[in-house]
Amino acid sequence: MKKYFIAGILVWTPLAVTIWVMTWGLSVLDGVFGSVISALMAVLPVDLTPALKSFRNLPGVGILIVIAVILVTGIVAANFAGQWWIRLWDQIIARIPIVKSIYSSVKQVSGTLFSSKGNAFRKAVLIPYPRNGSWTIAFVTGNPAEEVAGKLSGEHVNVFLPTTPNPTSGFFMIVPRADIIELDMGVEEALKHIVSMGSVAPLNHSVTSAK
């Protein structure tokens, strides 16, 4: 019975986690749409409230509209005119106290993480942790700030050390470049190896290329 129960868990756990993540993401998108509808009902005439409520209750419409808005925004932002509007928007936000600090910080982080030109999470490495002789997988996120680098001797790099089995939390560390060992495995393979607590081995690149 124990063997069959574990086998059942191995079948259902990936599916359950996948459904949970997708449900959470879709609920976030639907929540954004609901907030927009609530704001419109607060400023538009009362006569339009029943129509807006009916529109809000249509199943799946909020998710589709939010996804469409994101795609259209991306298309506009990729054009020259869209870049002009984005710069104008950034200038307006930069004049608002407190908001400008939060907005600029989030924009810089998201641009670093999601931009194809960024170097965040582009390389998996080994670093000594928590002591010399013990090793763990981390991800290079860039170079230290100029002030930090000036106070350190030798060349250092910024790394993110994810925790297991939840890689969304972890530690930001600055380590000497001489202490890191670069890995051939990709970021996705390294994440799988971390989440599985080392039970899922990454692909053997040398064997794959030889075949």
Residue pairs with C-beta under 8 A, 6 or more apart in sequence:
26 63
29 62
29 63
29 66
29 67
30 62
30 63
30 66
32 62
32 66
33 56
33 61
33 62
33 63
33 65
33 66
34 56
34 62
37 52
37 55
37 56
37 62
40 48
40 52
41 48
41 49
41 52
41 53
44 52
55 61
56 62
75 82
76 82
76 85
77 83
77 86
90 107
93 99
93 100
93 103
93 104
94 100
94 104
111 118
112 118
112 119
112 120
112 141
112 142
113 120
113 121
119 140
119 141
119 142
120 139
120 141
120 142
121 139
121 140
121 141
121 160
121 187
122 139
122 140
122 187
123 139
123 140
123 182
123 183
123 187
124 137
124 138
124 139
124 182
124 183
124 185
124 186
124 187
124 189
124 190
125 137
125 138
125 139
125 140
125 159
125 180
125 181
125 182
125 183
126 135
126 136
126 137
126 138
126 180
126 181
126 183
127 135
127 136
127 138
127 159
127 161
127 173
127 175
127 179
127 180
127 181
128 134
128 135
128 179
129 135
129 136
129 138
129 161
129 173
135 181
136 161
137 162
137 183
137 190
137 193
137 194
138 159
138 160
138 161
138 162
138 173
138 180
139 159
139 160
139 162
139 187
139 190
140 157
140 158
140 159
140 180
141 158
141 159
141 160
141 172
142 157
142 158
143 149
143 156
143 157
143 158
144 152
144 156
144 157
144 158
144 174
148 156
148 174
149 156
152 174
154 176
154 177
154 178
155 176
155 177
155 178
156 174
156 175
156 176
156 177
157 174
157 175
157 177
157 180
158 172
158 173
158 174
159 172
159 173
159 174
159 175
159 180
160 170
160 171
160 172
160 173
161 170
161 171
161 172
161 173
162 168
162 169
162 170
162 191
162 194
163 169
163 170
163 171
164 194
164 195
164 197
165 194
165 195
165 196
165 197
167 191
167 194
167 195
183 190
184 205
185 193
185 202
185 203
185 205
189 202
189 203
190 202
192 200
192 202
193 200
193 201
193 202
